[in-house]
Amino acid sequence: MKYPWIDEFLLNKKGVTKDLQADWNWIRYQIGGKMFAAICLDENDAPYYITLKLDPAEGDFLRNQYEDIIPGYYMNKLHWNSIKADGEVPDELLKDLLDKSYELVLGGFSKKKQKELLA
């Protein structure tokens, strides 16, 4: 995978947990039990997609700018996007997108729950 820093980057965010969804062979990153990012693994456990949530307009714009960003793999195509793990999306852009996905999912919780998750 071209982005070996992802695991550490995501786990350094407040309230983030990680698990393996064995049925899908996905490494999921969650806050408050809600997924905001996943690394999709192939049959040899090699990463092939990084899936994250974005505002629909931004996701559509980015899909038109980068051939390595596609509608969410096995996810709602409007809200989720997948990035090829060996693609050409710049590291700084991917970090920004992962931050946005985290903030989108965190923002879906009540203010009280957000404070609990971030404590």
N, CA, C and O atoms as a DFTB+ gen file, in Angstrom:
476 C
 N C O
     1  1       0.855      -1.190       0.000
     2  2       0.000       0.000       0.000
     3  2       0.886       1.234       0.000
     4  3       1.923       1.279       0.662
     5  1       0.458       2.225      -0.751
     6  2       1.214       3.459      -0.889
     7  2       1.115       4.359       0.353
     8  3       1.929       5.268       0.516
     9  1       0.152       4.124       1.211
    10  2      -0.106       5.009       2.353
    11  2       0.108       4.281       3.683
    12  3      -0.860       4.043       4.406
    13  1       1.352       3.920       4.026
    14  2       1.595       3.135       5.238
    15  2       1.313       3.880       6.542
    16  3       1.266       3.264       7.606
    17  1       1.129       5.172       6.471
    18  2       0.913       6.025       7.645
    19  2      -0.543       6.034       8.119
    20  3      -0.824       6.556       9.198
    21  1      -1.463       5.479       7.353
    22  2      -2.896       5.623       7.642
    23  2      -3.283       5.114       9.030
    24  3      -3.978       5.812       9.768
    25  1      -2.850       3.927       9.390
    26  2      -3.265       3.345      10.668
    27  2      -2.899       4.267      11.831
    28  3      -3.752       4.583      12.661
    29  1      -1.671       4.690      11.895
    30  2      -1.232       5.576      12.982
    31  2      -1.971       6.912      12.924
    32  3      -2.379       7.440      13.959
    33  1      -2.144       7.457      11.726
    34  2      -2.837       8.737      11.549
    35  2      -4.258       8.673      12.108
    36  3      -4.691       9.582      12.816
    37  1      -4.979       7.602      11.791
    38  2      -6.371       7.486      12.240
    39  2      -6.478       7.167      13.725
    40  3      -7.345       7.703      14.416
    41  1      -5.607       6.302      14.214
    42  2      -5.681       5.927      15.633
    43  2      -5.244       7.053      16.563
    44  3      -5.518       7.003      17.762
    45  1      -4.572       8.062      16.030
    46  2      -4.196       9.226      16.842
    47  2      -5.347      10.208      17.026
    48  3      -5.223      11.158      17.799
    49  1      -6.450      10.002      16.339
    50  2      -7.620      10.869      16.501
    51  2      -8.369      10.452      17.772
    52  3      -8.439       9.271      18.111
    53  1      -8.918      11.439      18.454
    54  2      -9.628      11.157      19.716
    55  2     -10.851      10.280      19.486
    56  3     -11.638      10.503      18.565
    57  1     -10.991       9.263      20.358
    58  2     -12.175       8.415      20.353
    59  2     -12.217       7.337      19.293
    60  3     -13.225       6.639      19.178
    61  1     -11.155       7.175      18.509
    62  2     -11.178       6.224      17.396
    63  2     -10.851       4.810      17.885
    64  3      -9.932       4.594      18.675
    65  1     -11.640       3.861      17.383
    66  2     -11.367       2.447      17.605
    67  2     -11.201       1.779      16.246
    68  3     -11.611       2.311      15.214
    69  1     -10.592       0.609      16.276
    70  2     -10.304      -0.132      15.044
    71  2     -10.687      -1.587      15.264
    72  3     -10.475      -2.144      16.340
    73  1     -11.255      -2.194      14.225
    74  2     -11.515      -3.623      14.279
    75  2     -11.427      -4.216      12.882
    76  3     -11.298      -3.498      11.890
    77  1     -11.499      -5.520      12.825
    78  2     -11.529      -6.216      11.545
    79  2     -12.925      -6.769      11.352
    80  3     -13.384      -7.587      12.150
    81  1     -13.600      -6.339      10.314
    82  2     -14.901      -6.900       9.943
    83  2     -14.584      -8.106       9.071
    84  3     -14.415      -7.979       7.858
    85  1     -14.504      -9.275       9.698
    86  2     -14.022     -10.485       9.021
    87  2     -14.874     -10.870       7.818
    88  3     -14.340     -11.329       6.808
    89  1     -16.193     -10.690       7.910
    90  2     -17.067     -11.068       6.792
    91  2     -16.730     -10.297       5.518
    92  3     -16.875     -10.818       4.412
    93  1     -16.284      -9.068       5.680
    94  2     -15.951      -8.218       4.527
    95  2     -14.454      -8.177       4.273
    96  3     -14.023      -7.770       3.194
    97  1     -13.650      -8.595       5.253
    98  2     -12.192      -8.461       5.227
    99  2     -11.797      -6.985       5.114
   100  3     -10.973      -6.590       4.289
   101  1     -12.421      -6.204       5.978
   102  2     -12.159      -4.764       6.054
   103  2     -11.622      -4.421       7.434
   104  3     -12.112      -4.930       8.441
   105  1     -10.617      -3.559       7.479
   106  2     -10.176      -2.955       8.730
   107  2     -10.982      -1.666       8.867
   108  3     -10.854      -0.755       8.050
   109  1     -11.812      -1.599       9.908
   110  2     -12.719      -0.454      10.078
   111  2     -12.201       0.478      11.171
   112  3     -11.693       0.038      12.202
   113  1     -12.344       1.770      10.916
   114  2     -12.030       2.797      11.899
   115  2     -13.339       3.481      12.251
   116  3     -14.078       3.938      11.379
   117  1     -13.613       3.542      13.566
   118  2     -14.912       4.024      14.023
   119  2     -14.756       5.056      15.133
   120  3     -13.747       5.103      15.837
   121  1     -15.779       5.869      15.261
   122  2     -15.917       6.737      16.423
   123  2     -17.341       6.546      16.921
   124  3     -18.300       6.647      16.156
   125  1     -17.465       6.270      18.203
   126  2     -18.786       6.032      18.777
   127  2     -19.522       4.875      18.133
   128  3     -20.753       4.869      18.100
   129  1     -18.789       3.891      17.617
   130  2     -19.410       2.736      16.980
   131  2     -19.838       2.964      15.544
   132  3     -20.433       2.077      14.932
   133  1     -19.547       4.140      14.988
   134  2     -19.904       4.441      13.596
   135  2     -18.635       4.539      12.755
   136  3     -17.700       5.259      13.104
   137  1     -18.615       3.817      11.660
   138  2     -17.451       3.795      10.783
   139  2     -17.302       5.119      10.043
   140  3     -18.280       5.688       9.558
   141  1     -16.059       5.600       9.964
   142  2     -15.773       6.775       9.145
   143  2     -14.705       6.474       8.095
   144  3     -14.517       7.257       7.165
   145  1     -14.008       5.354       8.233
   146  2     -13.005       4.958       7.243
   147  2     -12.795       3.452       7.326
   148  3     -13.037       2.830       8.360
   149  1     -12.341       2.884       6.218
   150  2     -12.038       1.451       6.187
   151  2     -10.934       1.198       5.177
   152  3     -10.818       1.885       4.162
   153  1     -10.135       0.204       5.479
   154  2      -9.163      -0.293       4.520
   155  2      -9.690      -1.648       4.067
   156  3      -9.802      -2.583       4.859
   157  1     -10.006      -1.737       2.795
   158  2     -10.578      -2.954       2.220
   159  2      -9.431      -3.851       1.757
   160  3      -8.561      -3.427       0.997
   161  1      -9.448      -5.089       2.227
   162  2      -8.375      -6.031       1.920
   163  2      -8.825      -7.055       0.881
   164  3      -9.994      -7.436       0.831
   165  1      -7.877      -7.493       0.054
   166  2      -8.211      -8.519      -0.938
   167  2      -8.044      -9.915      -0.322
   168  3      -7.818     -10.039       0.882
   169  1      -8.153     -10.950      -1.138
   170  2      -8.098     -12.320      -0.635
   171  2      -6.736     -12.683      -0.047
   172  3      -6.620     -13.672       0.676
   173  1      -5.696     -11.887      -0.351
   174  2      -4.358     -12.099       0.212
   175  2      -4.073     -11.127       1.355
   176  3      -2.927     -10.986       1.781
   177  1      -5.120     -10.452       1.854
   178  2      -5.032      -9.468       2.932
   179  2      -4.197      -8.240       2.566
   180  3      -3.652      -7.569       3.443
   181  1      -4.101      -7.958       1.293
   182  2      -3.413      -6.745       0.834
   183  2      -4.450      -5.644       0.628
   184  3      -5.511      -5.907       0.063
   185  1      -4.170      -4.422       1.071
   186  2      -5.120      -3.314       0.893
   187  2      -5.331      -3.000      -0.593
   188  3      -4.376      -2.949      -1.368
   189  1      -6.590      -2.792      -0.974
   190  2      -6.851      -2.365      -2.347
   191  2      -7.718      -1.119      -2.418
   192  3      -7.681      -0.420      -3.430
   193  1      -8.494      -0.812      -1.390
   194  2      -9.258       0.436      -1.340
   195  2      -9.213       1.011       0.065
   196  3      -9.146       0.283       1.055
   197  1      -9.252       2.321       0.126
   198  2      -9.458       3.058       1.369
   199  2     -10.806       3.743       1.184
   200  3     -10.972       4.553       0.273
   201  1     -11.758       3.425       2.031
   202  2     -13.118       3.947       1.885
   203  2     -13.386       4.955       2.987
   204  3     -13.063       4.719       4.151
   205  1     -13.985       6.093       2.608
   206  2     -14.278       7.150       3.567
   207  2     -15.517       7.922       3.149
   208  3     -15.956       7.847       2.001
   209  1     -16.069       8.660       4.089
   210  2     -17.311       9.409       3.872
   211  2     -16.979      10.861       3.561
   212  3     -16.101      11.457       4.185
   213  1     -17.698      11.430       2.578
   214  2     -17.520      12.837       2.221
   215  2     -18.862      13.474       1.916
   216  3     -19.843      12.786       1.629
   217  1     -18.891      14.779       1.980
   218  2     -20.052      15.519       1.492
   219  2     -20.258      15.103       0.028
   220  3     -19.289      15.042      -0.730
   221  1     -21.497      14.818      -0.380
   222  2     -21.733      14.324      -1.743
   223  2     -21.142      15.205      -2.848
   224  3     -20.591      14.679      -3.815
   225  1     -21.244      16.520      -2.729
   226  2     -20.723      17.408      -3.776
   227  2     -19.201      17.315      -3.870
   228  3     -18.644      17.307      -4.968
   229  1     -18.532      17.244      -2.725
   230  2     -17.077      17.132      -2.738
   231  2     -16.634      15.783      -3.292
   232  3     -15.675      15.706      -4.060
   233  1     -17.334      14.722      -2.901
   234  2     -17.008      13.405      -3.423
   235  2     -17.135      13.357      -4.937
   236  3     -16.267      12.811      -5.618
   237  1     -18.203      13.921      -5.462
   238  2     -18.421      13.950      -6.911
   239  2     -17.321      14.752      -7.603
   240  3     -16.791      14.327      -8.629
   241  1     -16.983      15.900      -7.045
   242  2     -15.923      16.734      -7.615
   243  2     -14.603      15.962      -7.672
   244  3     -13.927      15.956      -8.701
   245  1     -14.243      15.317      -6.574
   246  2     -12.963      14.601      -6.516
   247  2     -12.927      13.401      -7.448
   248  3     -11.879      13.094      -8.017
   249  1     -14.053      12.720      -7.613
   250  2     -14.099      11.585      -8.539
   251  2     -13.832      12.043      -9.967
   252  3     -13.276      11.301     -10.778
   253  1     -14.235      13.270     -10.261
   254  2     -13.981      13.814     -11.597
   255  2     -12.547      14.316     -11.758
   256  3     -12.082      14.497     -12.883
   257  1     -11.848      14.540     -10.657
   258  2     -10.476      15.043     -10.699
   259  2      -9.424      13.930     -10.654
   260  3      -8.335      14.076     -11.209
   261  1      -9.754      12.825      -9.995
   262  2      -8.788      11.740      -9.781
   263  2      -9.388      10.414     -10.215
   264  3     -10.443      10.015      -9.722
   265  1      -8.727       9.737     -11.126
   266  2      -9.247       8.434     -11.571
   267  2      -9.137       7.382     -10.475
   268  3      -9.796       6.345     -10.549
   269  1      -8.306       7.635      -9.450
   270  2      -8.144       6.690      -8.354
   271  2      -9.166       6.871      -7.236
   272  3      -9.106       6.164      -6.230
   273  1     -10.099       7.803      -7.393
   274  2     -11.200       7.982      -6.445
   275  2     -12.481       7.570      -7.158
   276  3     -12.834       8.124      -8.200
   277  1     -13.164       6.600      -6.589
   278  2     -14.368       6.049      -7.203
   279  2     -15.514       6.069      -6.183
   280  3     -15.273       6.263      -4.992
   281  1     -16.753       5.870      -6.637
   282  2     -17.856       5.753      -5.678
   283  2     -17.576       4.634      -4.678
   284  3     -16.908       3.655      -5.009
   285  1     -18.079       4.777      -3.471
   286  2     -17.794       3.851      -2.379
   287  2     -17.995       2.391      -2.725
   288  3     -19.071       1.988      -3.165
   289  1     -16.960       1.609      -2.525
   290  2     -16.969       0.181      -2.776
   291  2     -17.872      -0.503      -1.752
   292  3     -17.586      -0.464      -0.555
   293  1     -18.949      -1.122      -2.203
   294  2     -19.944      -1.784      -1.349
   295  2     -20.594      -0.839      -0.347
   296  3     -21.035      -1.269       0.718
   297  1     -20.654       0.437      -0.680
   298  2     -21.223       1.432       0.233
   299  2     -22.197       2.310      -0.540
   300  3     -22.314       2.195      -1.760
   301  1     -22.896       3.187       0.175
   302  2     -23.769       4.163      -0.449
   303  2     -22.915       5.049      -1.362
   304  3     -22.022       5.752      -0.888
   305  1     -23.185       5.013      -2.647
   306  2     -22.356       5.702      -3.640
   307  2     -22.446       7.217      -3.553
   308  3     -21.582       7.912      -4.089
   309  1     -23.460       7.742      -2.896
   310  2     -23.610       9.187      -2.774
   311  2     -22.687       9.746      -1.700
   312  3     -22.065      10.791      -1.895
   313  1     -22.597       9.061      -0.575
   314  2     -21.868       9.586       0.588
   315  2     -20.476       8.999       0.777
   316  3     -19.642       9.600       1.454
   317  1     -20.214       7.837       0.193
   318  2     -18.951       7.145       0.433
   319  2     -18.119       7.090      -0.837
   320  3     -18.644       6.970      -1.944
   321  1     -16.806       7.181      -0.648
   322  2     -15.856       7.161      -1.754
   323  2     -14.739       6.196      -1.422
   324  3     -14.368       6.037      -0.259
   325  1     -14.204       5.553      -2.445
   326  2     -13.084       4.635      -2.261
   327  2     -11.892       5.134      -3.066
   328  3     -12.030       5.599      -4.198
   329  1     -10.726       5.025      -2.454
   330  2      -9.486       5.486      -3.053
   331  2      -8.581       4.271      -3.220
   332  3      -8.380       3.507      -2.275
   333  1      -8.040       4.094      -4.411
   334  2      -7.168       2.949      -4.664
   335  2      -5.937       3.049      -3.764
   336  3      -5.273       4.085      -3.718
   337  1      -5.643       1.967      -3.054
   338  2      -4.550       1.958      -2.079
   339  2      -3.181       2.139      -2.725
   340  3      -2.236       2.558      -2.057
   341  1      -3.062       1.834      -3.995
   342  2      -1.802       2.030      -4.707
   343  2      -1.942       3.112      -5.775
   344  3      -1.201       3.133      -6.758
   345  1      -2.900       4.005      -5.563
   346  2      -3.180       5.041      -6.544
   347  2      -2.280       6.253      -6.436
   348  3      -1.243       6.232      -5.774
   349  1      -2.709       7.314      -7.109
   350  2      -1.906       8.527      -7.216
   351  2      -2.491       9.712      -6.449
   352  3      -2.136      10.857      -6.731
   353  1      -3.368       9.463      -5.498
   354  2      -3.912      10.555      -4.693
   355  2      -2.813      11.017      -3.733
   356  3      -2.265      10.198      -2.996
   357  1      -2.481      12.314      -3.727
   358  2      -1.409      12.806      -2.852
   359  2      -1.712      12.567      -1.371
   360  3      -2.863      12.632      -0.939
   361  1      -0.663      12.292      -0.611
   362  2      -0.805      12.025       0.823
   363  2      -1.567      13.134       1.541
   364  3      -2.466      12.858       2.334
   365  1      -1.212      14.380       1.266
   366  2      -1.847      15.498       1.973
   367  2      -3.340      15.580       1.667
   368  3      -4.131      15.912       2.549
   369  1      -3.733      15.282       0.435
   370  2      -5.152      15.275       0.093
   371  2      -5.859      14.137       0.827
   372  3      -6.948      14.335       1.366
   373  1      -5.261      12.960       0.854
   374  2      -5.890      11.834       1.548
   375  2      -6.026      12.127       3.041
   376  3      -7.053      11.801       3.636
   377  1      -5.026      12.727       3.647
   378  2      -5.120      13.111       5.065
   379  2      -6.278      14.069       5.282
   380  3      -7.033      13.928       6.245
   381  1      -6.421      15.043       4.390
   382  2      -7.520      16.004       4.483
   383  2      -8.874      15.299       4.360
   384  3      -9.807      15.612       5.100
   385  1      -8.980      14.358       3.438
   386  2     -10.237      13.627       3.240
   387  2     -10.561      12.753       4.442
   388  3     -11.723      12.649       4.835
   389  1      -9.553      12.127       5.027
   390  2      -9.771      11.315       6.229
   391  2     -10.212      12.190       7.399
   392  3     -11.074      11.793       8.183
   393  1      -9.624      13.376       7.518
   394  2     -10.051      14.331       8.550
   395  2     -11.513      14.718       8.349
   396  3     -12.289      14.758       9.304
   397  1     -11.882      15.002       7.108
   398  2     -13.258      15.406       6.813
   399  2     -14.242      14.275       7.116
   400  3     -15.328      14.522       7.641
   401  1     -13.872      13.058       6.795
   402  2     -14.739      11.919       7.068
   403  2     -14.954      11.772       8.577
   404  3     -16.080      11.568       9.032
   405  1     -13.886      11.876       9.334
   406  2     -13.956      11.805      10.804
   407  2     -14.892      12.895      11.334
   408  3     -15.760      12.623      12.164
   409  1     -14.715      14.117      10.857
   410  2     -15.528      15.242      11.318
   411  2     -17.001      15.078      10.928
   412  3     -17.891      15.424      11.705
   413  1     -17.257      14.553       9.730
   414  2     -18.644      14.323       9.293
   415  2     -19.360      13.340      10.210
   416  3     -20.486      13.585      10.641
   417  1     -18.703      12.238      10.500
   418  2     -19.326      11.213      11.337
   419  2     -19.447      11.719      12.776
   420  3     -20.484      11.525      13.410
   421  1     -18.415      12.355      13.290
   422  2     -18.469      12.929      14.639
   423  2     -19.594      13.956      14.735
   424  3     -20.300      14.013      15.741
   425  1     -19.761      14.761      13.696
   426  2     -20.794      15.790      13.679
   427  2     -22.211      15.235      13.673
   428  3     -23.162      15.970      13.940
   429  1     -22.365      13.955      13.375
   430  2     -23.679      13.323      13.389
   431  2     -24.178      12.990      14.785
   432  3     -25.349      12.655      14.969
   433  1     -23.293      13.082      15.768
   434  2     -23.671      12.826      17.160
   435  2     -24.144      14.113      17.816
   436  3     -23.813      15.208      17.362
   437  1     -24.917      13.978      18.880
   438  2     -25.335      15.146      19.650
   439  2     -24.097      15.816      20.244
   440  3     -23.046      15.187      20.366
   441  1     -24.222      17.079      20.609
   442  2     -23.101      17.817      21.220
   443  2     -22.633      17.114      22.501
   444  3     -21.437      17.042      22.780
   445  1     -23.583      16.605      23.260
   446  2     -23.247      15.901      24.494
   447  2     -22.408      14.658      24.185
   448  3     -21.386      14.417      24.827
   449  1     -22.847      13.872      23.198
   450  2     -22.123      12.652      22.830
   451  2     -20.748      12.991      22.244
   452  3     -19.775      12.274      22.481
   453  1     -20.673      14.071      21.488
   454  2     -19.384      14.489      20.937
   455  2     -18.393      14.776      22.061
   456  3     -17.235      14.364      21.988
   457  1     -18.844      15.479      23.099
   458  2     -17.972      15.786      24.233
   459  2     -17.505      14.508      24.914
   460  3     -16.341      14.401      25.299
   461  1     -18.410      13.529      25.066
   462  2     -18.047      12.247      25.675
   463  2     -16.981      11.530      24.832
   464  3     -16.003      11.005      25.364
   465  1     -17.189      11.517      23.515
   466  2     -16.278      10.817      22.620
   467  2     -14.895      11.460      22.580
   468  3     -13.884      10.774      22.425
   469  1     -14.862      12.763      22.719
   470  2     -13.608      13.494      22.631
   471  2     -12.890      13.652      23.971
   472  3     -11.764      14.147      24.022
   473  1     -13.547      13.228      25.060
   474  2     -12.942      13.372      26.389
   475  2     -11.767      12.435      26.581
   476  3     -11.148      12.432      27.645
